[in-house]
Amino acid sequence: MAEAAAALPAAAAEPEAKKILLVSSDNQEFELSEVEAWQSPIVGWKIWFFHIGDDARIRRIRIQLMQVNGETLAKVVEFCKVHSPRDAFAFNSADGRFVRGLDKAVLYDLLVAADHLRMPALIELLHWRIGELTKGREPTERAEDWKRKFGGASICHLV
């Protein structure tokens, strides 16, 4: 019994993992582990630069992302939780399921957010899905489809 009591303070003394709180432009909050958050070099840089990197006293870091809305940030966070950061470009079945059910508007919003957050693995996965959606169609058909969907915005280089 004395051994168990002695072990308890040692376990309690182990440092708790840092939690990263991402806040969208519409003030929705999403929590990630530090490893998940580092899938975005932009977020990782903010963790390191603004929060003293490895300071053991900091347990919760709040980062505001004014260019990403809550709905889109929720999808980005979902990707970070599903995708393994060990091998950034090794996609698995969970990654495929993640993008399969997304409509074009969500794909576009995610692509813009992934570009802003500098997430090459997510960008590549989204490009793969866009290619899958437009396979067999002429380039002009693809461009017209995207223009109709997004009010004439010129995003033809994305497809």
N, CA, C and O atoms as a DFTB+ gen file, in Angstrom:
636 C
 N C O
     1  1       0.827      -1.182       0.000
     2  2       0.000       0.000       0.000
     3  2       0.876       1.252       0.000
     4  3       0.584       2.216      -0.708
     5  1       1.926       1.238       0.777
     6  2       2.821       2.384       0.840
     7  2       3.507       2.604      -0.500
     8  3       3.776       3.740      -0.892
     9  1       3.795       1.487      -1.213
    10  2       4.429       1.599      -2.529
    11  2       3.492       2.295      -3.513
    12  3       3.930       3.137      -4.297
    13  1       2.212       1.950      -3.477
    14  2       1.237       2.556      -4.386
    15  2       1.092       4.047      -4.096
    16  3       0.979       4.852      -5.020
    17  1       1.095       4.411      -2.827
    18  2       0.977       5.821      -2.456
    19  2       2.215       6.592      -2.896
    20  3       2.119       7.753      -3.295
    21  1       3.386       5.944      -2.821
    22  2       4.616       6.610      -3.231
    23  2       4.649       6.806      -4.749
    24  3       5.217       7.786      -5.233
    25  1       4.046       5.884      -5.499
    26  2       4.051       5.975      -6.955
    27  2       3.091       7.053      -7.459
    28  3       3.301       7.606      -8.539
    29  1       2.058       7.353      -6.703
    30  2       1.048       8.317      -7.138
    31  2       1.610       9.715      -7.386
    32  3       1.320      10.291      -8.434
    33  1       2.388      10.281      -6.488
    34  2       2.919      11.612      -6.758
    35  2       3.845      11.637      -7.968
    36  3       3.880      12.636      -8.686
    37  1       4.591      10.571      -8.211
    38  2       5.488      10.529      -9.365
    39  2       4.680      10.569     -10.653
    40  3       5.054      11.271     -11.592
    41  1       3.576       9.826     -10.712
    42  2       2.731       9.824     -11.899
    43  2       2.080      11.186     -12.086
    44  3       1.944      11.665     -13.212
    45  1       1.682      11.803     -10.995
    46  2       1.041      13.111     -11.072
    47  2       2.044      14.185     -11.503
    48  3       1.654      15.213     -12.057
    49  1       3.328      13.949     -11.252
    50  2       4.348      14.924     -11.596
    51  2       4.686      14.913     -13.088
    52  3       5.320      15.849     -13.573
    53  1       4.273      13.865     -13.836
    54  2       4.556      13.816     -15.270
    55  2       3.881      14.995     -15.961
    56  3       2.733      15.324     -15.662
    57  1       4.594      15.626     -16.881
    58  2       3.996      16.790     -17.544
    59  2       2.822      16.387     -18.433
    60  3       2.866      15.383     -19.144
    61  1       1.797      17.186     -18.368
    62  2       0.609      16.970     -19.190
    63  2       0.898      17.487     -20.603
    64  3       1.591      18.492     -20.762
    65  1       0.379      16.816     -21.617
    66  2       0.595      17.250     -22.994
    67  2      -0.063      18.599     -23.229
    68  3      -1.115      18.900     -22.665
    69  1       0.574      19.406     -24.072
    70  2       0.002      20.713     -24.399
    71  2      -1.242      20.527     -25.240
    72  3      -1.295      19.661     -26.113
    73  1      -2.225      21.335     -24.973
    74  2      -3.452      21.364     -25.769
    75  2      -3.476      22.680     -26.532
    76  3      -3.195      23.745     -25.982
    77  1      -3.813      22.583     -27.789
    78  2      -3.873      23.761     -28.642
    79  2      -5.334      24.058     -28.926
    80  3      -6.076      23.179     -29.363
    81  1      -5.740      25.266     -28.686
    82  2      -7.108      25.702     -28.924
    83  2      -7.098      26.614     -30.143
    84  3      -6.593      27.736     -30.085
    85  1      -7.666      26.120     -31.263
    86  2      -7.767      26.934     -32.473
    87  2      -9.114      27.623     -32.466
    88  3     -10.138      26.995     -32.194
    89  1      -9.118      28.909     -32.762
    90  2     -10.342      29.707     -32.734
    91  2     -10.587      30.251     -34.145
    92  3      -9.719      30.898     -34.731
    93  1     -11.778      29.980     -34.675
    94  2     -12.123      30.384     -36.034
    95  2     -12.505      31.865     -36.098
    96  3     -12.591      32.542     -35.074
    97  1     -12.730      32.349     -37.314
    98  2     -13.104      33.750     -37.504
    99  2     -14.454      34.074     -36.868
   100  3     -14.716      35.225     -36.518
   101  1     -15.323      33.050     -36.716
   102  2     -16.623      33.270     -36.061
   103  2     -16.604      32.772     -34.613
   104  3     -17.645      32.435     -34.048
   105  1     -15.405      32.731     -34.025
   106  2     -15.158      32.422     -32.610
   107  2     -15.570      31.031     -32.158
   108  3     -15.877      30.835     -30.982
   109  1     -15.585      30.067     -33.060
   110  2     -15.776      28.678     -32.646
   111  2     -14.408      28.131     -32.240
   112  3     -13.396      28.440     -32.870
   113  1     -14.384      27.325     -31.192
   114  2     -13.121      26.825     -30.653
   115  2     -12.991      25.321     -30.877
   116  3     -13.957      24.570     -30.747
   117  1     -11.757      24.896     -31.220
   118  2     -11.471      23.489     -31.486
   119  2     -10.167      23.133     -30.794
   120  3      -9.180      23.861     -30.899
   121  1     -10.168      22.010     -30.086
   122  2      -8.982      21.610     -29.337
   123  2      -8.253      20.482     -30.050
   124  3      -8.867      19.530     -30.531
   125  1      -6.927      20.606     -30.110
   126  2      -6.049      19.616     -30.725
   127  2      -4.879      19.333     -29.791
   128  3      -4.556      20.135     -28.915
   129  1      -4.253      18.182     -29.992
   130  2      -2.986      17.950     -29.306
   131  2      -1.917      18.731     -30.062
   132  3      -2.141      19.168     -31.191
   133  1      -0.780      18.901     -29.448
   134  2       0.294      19.648     -30.099
   135  2       0.775      18.930     -31.366
   136  3       1.069      19.577     -32.371
   137  1       0.855      17.607     -31.320
   138  2       1.278      16.826     -32.497
   139  2       0.301      17.024     -33.654
   140  3       0.725      17.209     -34.795
   141  1      -0.994      16.989     -33.373
   142  2      -1.999      17.205     -34.419
   143  2      -1.902      18.616     -34.987
   144  3      -2.021      18.809     -36.196
   145  1      -1.688      19.593     -34.125
   146  2      -1.631      20.992     -34.560
   147  2      -0.422      21.267     -35.441
   148  3      -0.486      22.130     -36.316
   149  1       0.685      20.550     -35.229
   150  2       1.897      20.777     -36.015
   151  2       1.754      20.298     -37.454
   152  3       2.687      20.476     -38.237
   153  1       0.631      19.700     -37.836
   154  2       0.427      19.356     -39.244
   155  2       0.297      20.619     -40.086
   156  3       0.472      20.583     -41.304
   157  1      -0.007      21.724     -39.439
   158  2       0.010      23.024     -40.104
   159  2       1.264      23.759     -39.649
   160  3       1.373      24.127     -38.479
   161  1       2.215      23.977     -40.561
   162  2       3.414      24.721     -40.158
   163  2       3.101      26.134     -39.650
   164  3       3.831      26.671     -38.817
   165  1       2.027      26.728     -40.148
   166  2       1.647      28.069     -39.690
   167  2       1.256      28.016     -38.213
   168  3       1.698      28.848     -37.421
   169  1       0.430      27.042     -37.846
   170  2       0.030      26.886     -36.442
   171  2       1.245      26.491     -35.613
   172  3       1.445      27.018     -34.519
   173  1       2.059      25.567     -36.124
   174  2       3.262      25.143     -35.405
   175  2       4.199      26.299     -35.130
   176  3       4.760      26.404     -34.039
   177  1       4.371      27.171     -36.119
   178  2       5.228      28.334     -35.933
   179  2       4.661      29.242     -34.850
   180  3       5.408      29.770     -34.027
   181  1       3.347      29.424     -34.847
   182  2       2.720      30.271     -33.819
   183  2       2.900      29.644     -32.431
   184  3       3.136      30.358     -31.457
   185  1       2.792      28.331     -32.340
   186  2       3.021      27.650     -31.064
   187  2       4.433      27.948     -30.582
   188  3       4.641      28.345     -29.435
   189  1       5.387      27.755     -31.460
   190  2       6.777      27.920     -31.078
   191  2       7.126      29.378     -30.802
   192  3       7.717      29.686     -29.768
   193  1       6.768      30.273     -31.710
   194  2       7.206      31.661     -31.613
   195  2       6.491      32.444     -30.519
   196  3       7.124      33.141     -29.726
   197  1       5.178      32.322     -30.484
   198  2       4.413      33.143     -29.553
   199  2       4.261      32.522     -28.172
   200  3       3.848      33.202     -27.233
   201  1       4.581      31.268     -28.038
   202  2       4.349      30.596     -26.758
   203  2       5.597      29.885     -26.256
   204  3       5.506      28.874     -25.560
   205  1       6.746      30.410     -26.605
   206  2       8.023      30.006     -26.041
   207  2       8.292      28.516     -26.214
   208  3       8.908      27.888     -25.353
   209  1       7.833      27.956     -27.323
   210  2       8.175      26.600     -27.717
   211  2       7.983      25.523     -26.686
   212  3       6.891      24.968     -26.569
   213  1       9.021      25.210     -25.933
   214  2       8.975      24.069     -25.020
   215  2       8.815      24.477     -23.562
   216  3       9.160      23.700     -22.671
   217  1       8.315      25.647     -23.300
   218  2       8.108      26.089     -21.928
   219  2       7.137      25.125     -21.243
   220  3       5.968      25.053     -21.620
   221  1       7.609      24.396     -20.251
   222  2       6.819      23.358     -19.590
   223  2       5.646      23.917     -18.788
   224  3       4.728      23.174     -18.442
   225  1       5.665      25.214     -18.490
   226  2       4.573      25.786     -17.703
   227  2       3.321      26.006     -18.530
   228  3       2.225      26.079     -17.976
   229  1       3.461      26.115     -19.847
   230  2       2.316      26.391     -20.704
   231  2       1.628      25.078     -21.062
   232  3       2.249      24.195     -21.653
   233  1       0.379      24.946     -20.716
   234  2      -0.375      23.716     -20.960
   235  2      -1.466      23.897     -22.003
   236  3      -1.880      22.926     -22.636
   237  1      -1.931      25.109     -22.190
   238  2      -3.036      25.364     -23.121
   239  2      -2.702      26.627     -23.913
   240  3      -2.452      27.689     -23.342
   241  1      -2.705      26.488     -25.240
   242  2      -2.346      27.601     -26.110
   243  2      -3.543      27.929     -26.997
   244  3      -4.124      27.043     -27.623
   245  1      -3.906      29.211     -27.046
   246  2      -5.056      29.662     -27.844
   247  2      -4.543      30.427     -29.059
   248  3      -3.802      31.401     -28.928
   249  1      -4.955      29.966     -30.261
   250  2      -4.510      30.596     -31.504
   251  2      -5.736      30.990     -32.315
   252  3      -6.568      30.146     -32.648
   253  1      -5.842      32.270     -32.628
   254  2      -6.955      32.795     -33.424
   255  2      -6.589      32.700     -34.905
   256  3      -5.508      33.123     -35.315
   257  1      -7.503      32.139     -35.704
   258  2      -7.319      32.027     -37.155
   259  2      -8.426      32.832     -37.837
   260  3      -9.504      32.301     -38.105
   261  1      -8.171      34.078     -38.111
   262  2      -9.197      34.980     -38.623
   263  2      -9.598      34.696     -40.073
   264  3     -10.647      35.167     -40.514
   265  1      -8.794      33.940     -40.823
   266  2      -9.104      33.687     -42.222
   267  2      -9.904      32.408     -42.443
   268  3     -10.248      32.096     -43.583
   269  1     -10.209      31.658     -41.383
   270  2     -10.888      30.369     -41.533
   271  2     -12.157      30.375     -40.682
   272  3     -12.107      30.639     -39.481
   273  1     -13.312      30.077     -41.327
   274  2     -14.565      30.056     -40.567
   275  2     -14.701      28.751     -39.777
   276  3     -13.934      27.810     -39.985
   277  1     -15.665      28.701     -38.885
   278  2     -15.832      27.565     -37.986
   279  2     -16.137      26.260     -38.683
   280  3     -15.581      25.223     -38.319
   281  1     -17.012      26.287     -39.681
   282  2     -17.375      25.063     -40.399
   283  2     -16.156      24.458     -41.098
   284  3     -15.949      23.245     -41.065
   285  1     -15.364      25.307     -41.722
   286  2     -14.170      24.837     -42.425
   287  2     -13.099      24.390     -41.440
   288  3     -12.450      23.366     -41.654
   289  1     -12.908      25.140     -40.372
   290  2     -11.905      24.767     -39.375
   291  2     -12.266      23.437     -38.715
   292  3     -11.376      22.659     -38.370
   293  1     -13.544      23.171     -38.538
   294  2     -13.970      21.879     -37.988
   295  2     -13.493      20.737     -38.876
   296  3     -13.051      19.703     -38.376
   297  1     -13.579      20.919     -40.189
   298  2     -13.114      19.888     -41.133
   299  2     -11.589      19.763     -41.105
   300  3     -11.054      18.657     -41.182
   301  1     -10.895      20.892     -40.995
   302  2      -9.431      20.854     -40.917
   303  2      -8.999      20.099     -39.663
   304  3      -8.091      19.270     -39.712
   305  1      -9.650      20.388     -38.548
   306  2      -9.330      19.709     -37.282
   307  2      -9.640      18.213     -37.397
   308  3      -8.875      17.376     -36.916
   309  1     -10.761      17.886     -38.034
   310  2     -11.110      16.481     -38.247
   311  2     -10.009      15.776     -39.048
   312  3      -9.623      14.654     -38.721
   313  1      -9.505      16.435     -40.097
   314  2      -8.409      15.864     -40.887
   315  2      -7.177      15.650     -40.012
   316  3      -6.548      14.593     -40.078
   317  1      -6.827      16.638     -39.197
   318  2      -5.645      16.526     -38.335
   319  2      -5.768      15.364     -37.361
   320  3      -4.766      14.728     -37.032
   321  1      -6.969      15.079     -36.898
   322  2      -7.176      13.984     -35.953
   323  2      -7.167      12.622     -36.649
   324  3      -6.773      11.622     -36.050
   325  1      -7.603      12.580     -37.919
   326  2      -7.685      11.321     -38.668
   327  2      -6.357      10.972     -39.325
   328  3      -5.962       9.806     -39.348
   329  1      -5.665      11.976     -39.859
   330  2      -4.451      11.760     -40.637
   331  2      -3.246      11.591     -39.728
   332  3      -3.075      12.343     -38.769
   333  1      -2.416      10.611     -40.026
   334  2      -1.207      10.378     -39.245
   335  2      -0.116      11.346     -39.682
   336  3       0.247      11.365     -40.858
   337  1       0.407      12.139     -38.777
   338  2       1.441      13.100     -39.169
   339  2       2.814      12.463     -39.386
   340  3       3.740      13.142     -39.831
   341  1       2.961      11.171     -39.078
   342  2       4.270      10.530     -39.220
   343  2       4.766      10.542     -40.662
   344  3       5.911      10.906     -40.926
   345  1       3.906      10.146     -41.586
   346  2       4.269      10.158     -42.995
   347  2       3.235      11.010     -43.712
   348  3       2.163      10.528     -44.078
   349  1       3.562      12.271     -43.909
   350  2       2.591      13.266     -44.363
   351  2       1.853      12.880     -45.636
   352  3       0.678      13.214     -45.786
   353  1       2.517      12.179     -46.562
   354  2       1.876      11.900     -47.843
   355  2       1.474      10.441     -48.010
   356  3       1.214       9.997     -49.128
   357  1       1.420       9.700     -46.928
   358  2       0.928       8.317     -46.977
   359  2      -0.533       8.346     -46.561
   360  3      -0.850       8.361     -45.372
   361  1      -1.410       8.354     -47.536
   362  2      -2.833       8.455     -47.244
   363  2      -3.402       7.079     -46.950
   364  3      -2.987       6.083     -47.543
   365  1      -4.353       7.032     -46.031
   366  2      -4.977       5.762     -45.658
   367  2      -6.470       5.817     -45.971
   368  3      -6.969       6.814     -46.493
   369  1      -7.171       4.743     -45.647
   370  2      -8.597       4.672     -45.970
   371  2      -9.400       5.742     -45.213
   372  3     -10.409       6.229     -45.722
   373  1      -8.962       6.106     -44.009
   374  2      -9.671       7.153     -43.255
   375  2      -9.570       8.485     -43.990
   376  3     -10.524       9.262     -43.993
   377  1      -8.432       8.756     -44.609
   378  2      -8.271       9.988     -45.380
   379  2      -9.220       9.984     -46.579
   380  3      -9.843      11.000     -46.885
   381  1      -9.327       8.843     -47.254
   382  2     -10.241       8.725     -48.391
   383  2     -11.685       8.932     -47.981
   384  3     -12.438       9.628     -48.662
   385  1     -12.070       8.329     -46.869
   386  2     -13.447       8.512     -46.374
   387  2     -13.694       9.965     -45.988
   388  3     -14.806      10.472     -46.139
   389  1     -12.663      10.630     -45.494
   390  2     -12.792      12.026     -45.081
   391  2     -13.225      12.910     -46.245
   392  3     -14.080      13.778     -46.066
   393  1     -12.658      12.712     -47.433
   394  2     -12.970      13.604     -48.554
   395  2     -14.103      13.115     -49.453
   396  3     -14.655      13.905     -50.220
   397  1     -14.455      11.864     -49.379
   398  2     -15.460      11.318     -50.307
   399  2     -16.829      11.982     -50.190
   400  3     -17.478      12.208     -51.211
   401  1     -17.276      12.291     -49.020
   402  2     -18.621      12.834     -48.854
   403  2     -18.724      14.342     -48.971
   404  3     -19.804      14.897     -48.767
   405  1     -17.633      15.021     -49.293
   406  2     -17.639      16.478     -49.322
   407  2     -18.122      16.998     -50.674
   408  3     -17.729      16.491     -51.725
   409  1     -18.982      18.021     -50.630
   410  2     -19.421      18.620     -51.895
   411  2     -18.376      19.650     -52.360
   412  3     -17.421      19.950     -51.644
   413  1     -18.577      20.175     -53.560
   414  2     -17.572      21.057     -54.164
   415  2     -17.347      22.337     -53.354
   416  3     -16.215      22.810     -53.254
   417  1     -18.393      22.892     -52.787
   418  2     -18.237      24.125     -52.013
   419  2     -17.346      23.883     -50.790
   420  3     -16.480      24.700     -50.476
   421  1     -17.560      22.772     -50.114
   422  2     -16.744      22.439     -48.938
   423  2     -15.311      22.130     -49.369
   424  3     -14.362      22.537     -48.700
   425  1     -15.150      21.410     -50.491
   426  2     -13.808      21.121     -51.010
   427  2     -13.051      22.423     -51.284
   428  3     -11.878      22.557     -50.935
   429  1     -13.732      23.371     -51.907
   430  2     -13.094      24.652     -52.217
   431  2     -12.703      25.381     -50.928
   432  3     -11.573      25.856     -50.810
   433  1     -13.614      25.474     -49.973
   434  2     -13.308      26.153     -48.708
   435  2     -12.138      25.483     -47.996
   436  3     -11.263      26.156     -47.453
   437  1     -12.131      24.152     -48.003
   438  2     -11.033      23.407     -47.376
   439  2      -9.713      23.652     -48.097
   440  3      -8.666      23.779     -47.463
   441  1      -9.767      23.717     -49.413
   442  2      -8.553      23.954     -50.192
   443  2      -7.975      25.330     -49.880
   444  3      -6.760      25.479     -49.743
   445  1      -8.829      26.324     -49.769
   446  2      -8.373      27.676     -49.424
   447  2      -7.780      27.681     -48.006
   448  3      -6.727      28.275     -47.776
   449  1      -8.454      27.023     -47.063
   450  2      -7.956      26.965     -45.679
   451  2      -6.640      26.189     -45.602
   452  3      -5.713      26.609     -44.910
   453  1      -6.552      25.055     -46.313
   454  2      -5.330      24.251     -46.303
   455  2      -4.167      25.039     -46.896
   456  3      -3.034      24.927     -46.428
   457  1      -4.445      25.830     -47.917
   458  2      -3.402      26.670     -48.499
   459  2      -2.970      27.736     -47.496
   460  3      -1.777      27.975     -47.313
   461  1      -3.933      28.368     -46.856
   462  2      -3.612      29.397     -45.858
   463  2      -2.797      28.809     -44.705
   464  3      -1.872      29.453     -44.209
   465  1      -3.131      27.604     -44.281
   466  2      -2.449      26.969     -43.153
   467  2      -1.200      26.191     -43.578
   468  3      -0.513      25.607     -42.740
   469  1      -0.911      26.188     -44.881
   470  2       0.262      25.510     -45.444
   471  2       0.282      24.021     -45.089
   472  3       1.262      23.517     -44.540
   473  1      -0.801      23.333     -45.407
   474  2      -0.930      21.899     -45.097
   475  2      -0.850      21.092     -46.395
   476  3      -1.884      20.764     -46.977
   477  1       0.364      20.766     -46.857
   478  2       0.515      20.115     -48.154
   479  2      -0.183      18.759     -48.257
   480  3      -0.669      18.405     -49.331
   481  1      -0.243      18.003     -47.178
   482  2      -0.914      16.696     -47.238
   483  2      -2.405      16.866     -47.505
   484  3      -2.982      16.127     -48.303
   485  1      -3.027      17.828     -46.845
   486  2      -4.451      18.076     -47.068
   487  2      -4.684      18.644     -48.466
   488  3      -5.662      18.283     -49.121
   489  1      -3.813      19.517     -48.924
   490  2      -3.927      20.073     -50.275
   491  2      -3.863      18.942     -51.307
   492  3      -4.680      18.888     -52.227
   493  1      -2.902      18.054     -51.150
   494  2      -2.768      16.945     -52.104
   495  2      -4.000      16.042     -52.088
   496  3      -4.481      15.623     -53.141
   497  1      -4.502      15.749     -50.909
   498  2      -5.690      14.907     -50.790
   499  2      -6.905      15.574     -51.450
   500  3      -7.685      14.904     -52.126
   501  1      -7.064      16.861     -51.263
   502  2      -8.184      17.588     -51.869
   503  2      -8.039      17.650     -53.392
   504  3      -9.025      17.517     -54.116
   505  1      -6.830      17.847     -53.869
   506  2      -6.611      17.837     -55.318
   507  2      -6.942      16.467     -55.904
   508  3      -7.523      16.374     -56.985
   509  1      -6.571      15.411     -55.193
   510  2      -6.906      14.060     -55.648
   511  2      -8.422      13.914     -55.774
   512  3      -8.912      13.373     -56.766
   513  1      -9.165      14.390     -54.780
   514  2     -10.623      14.274     -54.797
   515  2     -11.237      15.124     -55.918
   516  3     -12.163      14.674     -56.593
   517  1     -10.742      16.317     -56.116
   518  2     -11.238      17.169     -57.197
   519  2     -10.972      16.499     -58.540
   520  3     -11.829      16.514     -59.424
   521  1      -9.789      15.913     -58.696
   522  2      -9.472      15.178     -59.920
   523  2     -10.412      14.012     -60.136
   524  3     -10.834      13.741     -61.260
   525  1     -10.741      13.319     -59.050
   526  2     -11.670      12.189     -59.123
   527  2     -13.061      12.663     -59.552
   528  3     -13.729      11.991     -60.338
   529  1     -13.493      13.803     -59.044
   530  2     -14.812      14.343     -59.393
   531  2     -14.892      14.809     -60.844
   532  3     -15.962      14.774     -61.451
   533  1     -13.783      15.237     -61.390
   534  2     -13.799      15.815     -62.735
   535  2     -13.202      14.895     -63.795
   536  3     -13.020      15.305     -64.941
   537  1     -12.901      13.670     -63.423
   538  2     -12.293      12.718     -64.353
   539  2     -13.196      12.523     -65.575
   540  3     -14.412      12.386     -65.442
   541  1     -12.587      12.511     -66.768
   542  2     -13.320      12.260     -67.995
   543  2     -14.009      13.475     -68.579
   544  3     -14.656      13.376     -69.622
   545  1     -13.884      14.598     -67.939
   546  2     -14.528      15.816     -68.443
   547  2     -13.487      16.707     -69.106
   548  3     -12.314      16.707     -68.733
   549  1     -13.935      17.454     -70.082
   550  2     -13.051      18.394     -70.782
   551  2     -12.674      19.539     -69.829
   552  3     -13.456      19.889     -68.946
   553  1     -11.500      20.111     -70.000
   554  2     -11.078      21.224     -69.140
   555  2     -12.065      22.390     -69.139
   556  3     -12.285      23.013     -68.100
   557  1     -12.659      22.688     -70.289
   558  2     -13.619      23.798     -70.331
   559  2     -14.874      23.473     -69.529
   560  3     -15.460      24.354     -68.900
   561  1     -15.286      22.197     -69.553
   562  2     -16.451      21.775     -68.753
   563  2     -16.150      21.915     -67.268
   564  3     -16.978      22.394     -66.493
   565  1     -14.963      21.492     -66.888
   566  2     -14.565      21.601     -65.479
   567  2     -14.557      23.061     -65.033
   568  3     -15.080      23.399     -63.971
   569  1     -13.960      23.921     -65.856
   570  2     -13.874      25.340     -65.510
   571  2     -15.258      25.958     -65.379
   572  3     -15.509      26.721     -64.447
   573  1     -16.152      25.639     -66.297
   574  2     -17.513      26.188     -66.236
   575  2     -18.252      25.712     -64.988
   576  3     -18.970      26.483     -64.352
   577  1     -18.072      24.449     -64.646
   578  2     -18.722      23.896     -63.456
   579  2     -18.274      24.647     -62.208
   580  3     -19.102      25.013     -61.374
   581  1     -16.972      24.879     -62.073
   582  2     -16.460      25.576     -60.898
   583  2     -16.868      27.039     -60.913
   584  3     -17.160      27.605     -59.860
   585  1     -16.893      27.662     -62.081
   586  2     -17.310      29.065     -62.165
   587  2     -18.765      29.225     -61.744
   588  3     -19.103      30.159     -61.016
   589  1     -19.632      28.315     -62.199
   590  2     -21.050      28.369     -61.808
   591  2     -21.191      28.209     -60.302
   592  3     -21.979      28.910     -59.666
   593  1     -20.439      27.299     -59.746
   594  2     -20.560      26.991     -58.323
   595  2     -20.113      28.163     -57.459
   596  3     -20.657      28.382     -56.376
   597  1     -19.134      28.907     -57.929
   598  2     -18.548      29.953     -57.101
   599  2     -18.695      31.344     -57.691
   600  3     -17.831      32.201     -57.500
   601  1     -19.778      31.566     -58.399
   602  2     -20.111      32.901     -58.872
   603  2     -19.117      33.534     -59.812
   604  3     -18.886      34.741     -59.749
   605  1     -18.521      32.736     -60.686
   606  2     -17.618      33.282     -61.677
   607  2     -16.196      33.482     -61.174
   608  3     -15.357      34.018     -61.897
   609  1     -15.912      33.061     -59.951
   610  2     -14.556      33.195     -59.419
   611  2     -13.604      32.378     -60.273
   612  3     -13.930      31.267     -60.689
   613  1     -12.437      32.926     -60.530
   614  2     -11.480      32.244     -61.378
   615  2     -10.610      31.318     -60.534
   616  3      -9.577      31.723     -60.002
   617  1     -11.048      30.081     -60.426
   618  2     -10.259      29.090     -59.679
   619  2      -9.925      27.926     -60.583
   620  3      -9.708      26.810     -60.110
   621  1      -9.882      28.175     -61.881
   622  2      -9.655      27.109     -62.853
   623  2      -8.311      26.421     -62.632
   624  3      -8.167      25.245     -62.965
   625  1      -7.323      27.126     -62.078
   626  2      -6.023      26.513     -61.841
   627  2      -6.105      25.427     -60.763
   628  3      -5.183      24.622     -60.634
   629  1      -7.179      25.394     -60.001
   630  2      -7.321      24.396     -58.939
   631  2      -7.798      23.064     -59.465
   632  3      -7.602      22.042     -58.808
   633  1      -8.422      23.043     -60.635
   634  2      -8.984      21.788     -61.151
   635  2      -8.198      21.300     -62.282
   636  3      -8.517      20.255     -62.850
